[in-house]
């Protein structure tokens, strides 16, 4: 139906001099089966622009609303709490293993009638280190295929060949020895200001045999502790710490190493963030200090663990942190070579020189650990 200016209806559009509007009445379908009213559009105001044809408008699919999911901050907080608890769970497992071992020794002593109190305390430490090492080794081998360090070695291999490897080893040894000098003199200076703490620590050293220079004590300190503690801390705890502060990399440890067994496709590399790595280093250092169960050792062990974590991230290999721990512990027995350092001025000069050597060795190690491509590494 066409309506002109006077409000009269027209049969055709040409009969209306200036149609004001076009009103199409709804028509009922002739078929009763349909039973629906097909409402046709009502166009009002003949000044509106002409609508394009349906074929001229591209098809736009309907946008589905995304489901409401927890925010990144919430997921990150829950992830950090869960994996941080897992880090302390590793410490609890190590303590529980030691308790089981000593309980077994008590049972053997009761059955055989041999008093275990007559044994040297170093034998107990050696047995505890052996059990802890075996547990940590099996645990680490299970985590290794999906660990950050494994993927880091695959994506960022170290180049330079054997020559660069020997230079890295020398840098790590120098870092360990110089770090021992700096931390030892700093601890002595702090303990001189806290006589009660110094007296308690000296008593603890005598009871636990930490100052013993026997062969077994040297072996457990220089060899046993680096392997056992580095597997636990820099191996397992540091891996859990990285997972705690890098929730965006969940696909790395949630899936098997090979995403598709047919073509051997590997899960895409998800590098942890810089702040996530720094937070992981701090967390594993704090836990390493907590594992020593006393304030003095906990403070300097935690400070040393910061360097341990940095070396692990820089080199990407656990062997270098084990070597660093070996050099650090061996340096405690070599401190007697500095017998000429007596006055406070001598201590300041010695710490300054050792600190300078420490910084230079770390800088040299950083330059030697610049990753190269696989092709360049193979060519070398």
N, C-alpha and C positions, 0 to 999 in steps of 0.2 A: 504494500500500500504506500503510495507516494503522496505527500501532503505539501501544498503550495503555501505561499505567504498568507493567503486568506483563511487557511485552515481547512480548505476543501480537499477532498481526496481526488487523485488522478489515477487513470488506468495505466498510463505509461509515463516514463520520466520526461519524454519530450512534451507532454501535455502540461507539465508544470513549468511556469516561466522561470522561477528561481526556487527550487526545492530547499526548504529550510532544514528538513530532516527526513530521514527514511526510517520508518518503523516497520519491522517485520513481525507480524503476529505469530505466536506459537501455533504450529499445526500438529494435530494429532495424527499419528500414523494410521494408515488405512488398515493395517493388519492389527487385529486385536491381540495377537500373540506378543507383539512388542510391548504394548502397554506403557510406553514411555513417551514423555513429551520432549521433542527435540527443540530446544530453545535456540533460536537463531539470534545473532548479535543485533543489538539496537544501537545504531550509529546516530549520535546527536551532535550538533554543531558542525555544519558543513565546512567550517574553516580549518578543521583538523587535517594534518598532513595525510597523504595517501599511505595506507599501510602496504608494506611490500607483500608480495606473494609468498606462500609457504615455501616454495622452492628456493626463493632468494635468501631465506634465513638459514644459516647453518644449524645443524642439530647440536644442541647443547645438552649433554647428559646431566641428569640430576646429581647434585653434590650431596653425598651422604654425610651426615654428621658423624664426626669421630667420637668413639665412645670415651667417656670420662675415665681417665687413667690417673694414677698418682703422679704428681709432679716429679721432676728430676731431683729436686732437693730432698723430697721424701724418700724416693728410692735410694738415693745416694746415702742418706743417713742410715737407713735400715741395712743397706749393704755394708757400710763401714762398721756398724755395731756387730753384725753377724761375724764378719771376718776378723774383727779385733778380738772377739771372744774366742774364735778359733785359734788365734795366736796364743792366747793364754791357755787354751786347751792343750796345745803342744807342750807347754811348760808343765802342765798338770800331768800329762802322760809320762813325761820324763821323770817327774818326781814319783809317780806311782810305780814306775818300773824300778826305780831304786829301792822303794819300800818293799816291793815283792822280792827283789834280789836279797836284801838283808834278812827278810823273813825266811827265805830259803836257806840262807847260811845259818840262821839260828836253828832251824830244824835239823840240818846236817850236823851241827855241833851237838845237839841234844841226842841224836842217834849214835853218833860216833864217840861221844864223851870228850871230844877235843874242844877246849875253850877257845872261842874265836877272839876273845879279848887279848890273847897273847900275840895275835897277828899284828903286823905293822899296819898303820892306817893307810899307808900308800898302796897296800894290796887291795884294800877295800875301794880306794879311789880308782885303781886300775880296773877292777872288776866292774864297777859302776860305769866307767867310761866305755868299756868294751860293750856292755849291754846297751848303753845309750847309742853308741855308734852303730850297732847292728840295726836297732830300731829306726834310727834316722836314715840309714842307708836304704833300707827297704821302702820307707815312706817316701824318700826323695826320688827313688827310681820309679815309683808309681806316679808321682806328680810331674816328673821330668817331661814327658811328651807334650803336656798341655801347659807347661810353665812359660812365663815371660822370657826367662833366660834362654830357653831352648829356641823360641821363635826369634829372639834377638840375635842369637848366633847364626840362625839361618838367613835372616834378612840383612844383618849388618856384620858380616864376617870381618875379622881383623886381617890386615895384609902385612906385607913386609917380609914374609918368610921367617926362616930360623934366626936371621940376624936381628930382626925387630923383636922376636920372641925373647931372645936373650937380653936385649935391652930392657924390655918390660919387666923381666925377672929381676934385673939389677935395680930398677927403679922401685919395685915393690919391696925389696929387701932394705934399701936405703930408707924408704918411708917408714917401715916397721922399726928400725933401729933409732932413727931420729925421733919418732913419735914416743918411743919408750923414754928417751932422755928428757923430752919436754914434759911428759906427764909425770914422770918420777919426781923431778925437782919441783914441779908445781904442787904435787901432793905433799911432799915433804914441807914445803913452805906453808901450806894450809894447816897441816897437822901440828906444826910448831906453834900455831896460834890457838889450837884446841888441844890442850894437854890431856884432858879426860878421854876424848875420842881417840887420841894417839895411844893411850895406855890400853884401852879396850881392844884396839886393833892389834897391838903387839901381842896381847894375850891370845887373841884368836889365831894369829899366825903360828904361835907356838903349839896351840892345841891341835890345829889341823895339819901341821907339818908343812905349811906353805914355804917356810924358810929353809926346808931341808935341801941339802945339796947332794944327797945320795943319787945313785944311778937311776933307781926306780922313780924317784921324785922328779928328776930331770926329764925322764922319758914321758911321764904322765903330763908334765907341764908343757914341755916343748913339742912333743909329738902327739900325745893323746888328746889334749885339750883342743888344739887347732882342728883336727879332723872331726872330733865329736861335736864341738860347739858350732863350727861353721856349717856343718850339715844341718844342724837343728835351726840355727839362727838365720844365716844367710841363705840356706837352702829352703827350708820349709816355712819358717816364720816370715822371712822377707817376701816369699811368694804370696803368702796369705795377706801380708800388709799391702802389697801391690793390688791385690784383688779388692781390698777394703776401700781403697781410695781411687779406684778406676772402674766404676760400674759400667762405663761405656764399652768395656772390653769383655763383657760376660760371655760372648760367643766363643772366646778363646778357650776358656776352661769348661764351658758347658757342653761343648761338642768334642767328639774325638778328633785326633789330629788330622785324619783324612776325612773330609766331608763326604766324598764319594769314592767308594772302594773300587769302582770300575775304572775310572780315569785317574785316580790318585790325586784329585783336587784337594789342596790344602786349605784350611780355613783362612780367610784373608787376614793379613797382619793388622792388628789393632794396637798401635803404639800407645803406651800409657802417657798421661799428661805430665808436664814438668812438675806441677805442684803435687800431683799424685805420687811421683817418685820421691820428692822431698819428704812428704808426709810419711811414706813407707819407710824411708831411711830413719826418720826420727822415731817411729813406732818400734821398729826392730831394735834400735839402739836402747830405747827405754826398757824393753823386755829383756835384753841381754844384761843390762845393769841389774834388773830385778832378780835375775837368775842367780846372782852371786850372794844374795841374802845378807849383805851387810852394806852399810853406807859408804865406807871408804872404797871398797872394791867396786861397788855399784856405780859410784860416780866416775871413776877413771875408766872402768870397763865400758860404761855407756858412752863416754867421750871417744874412746878408741873405736867403738862400734860405728860411730858416725863415719869415720874414715874407712872402716871395713865395707860399709854399705856403698860409699862413694866409689871405692875400687871395684866392687862387684858391678855397679851400674856402668862404670867407665869401660871395663874390660869385657863384661858379659860372661865371664868364666869364673866358676867357683874355685878353681885351682889357685887363682891369684889371691883370693881372700884367705885361703888356707895357708899359702906361703907367707902372706902378710902377718897372719896371726902367729905363725911359727917364728918369724923374725922378731915380732913384738915380745913374745914370751922369752925367746932366747936373749933378747937385749937386757932382760932383768938380771940375768946371770953375768952379763958383760959389764954391768954398771960399776963393778969393782975396778975396772980399768981406769975409771975416772977418779982415782985416788987423790989426784992433785987439786981437785975442786973442793976447796975448804971454806973460803970466805964468801960472804954474800955477793961481793963483786964478781968473784969467779963463777958463782951460780948464774948470775944475770947474763954474763958474757956467754957461758956455755949454752944456756937456754936460747939466747938470741941466735947463736950460730946454728944450733940444732933446728930451731924454727925456720931459719932461712933455708937450710938444706931440705927440710921437709916440704916447704912450699915449692922449691925448685924441682924436687923429685916428683911431686904431684903434677906440676906443669909439664914436665918431660913425659910422664906417663900418659897424660891427656893427649899430647901430640902424637905419641906412638900408637894410640888406640883409635885413630881416625878410621872409620870403616871404609872399605872399598867394595866395589861391585864384585860379584862372583866371577865374572870373566877376568877381571884384572887379578883377582886373587889366584885363580887357576893358572894364569899365565906366569905368575911369579913362582 
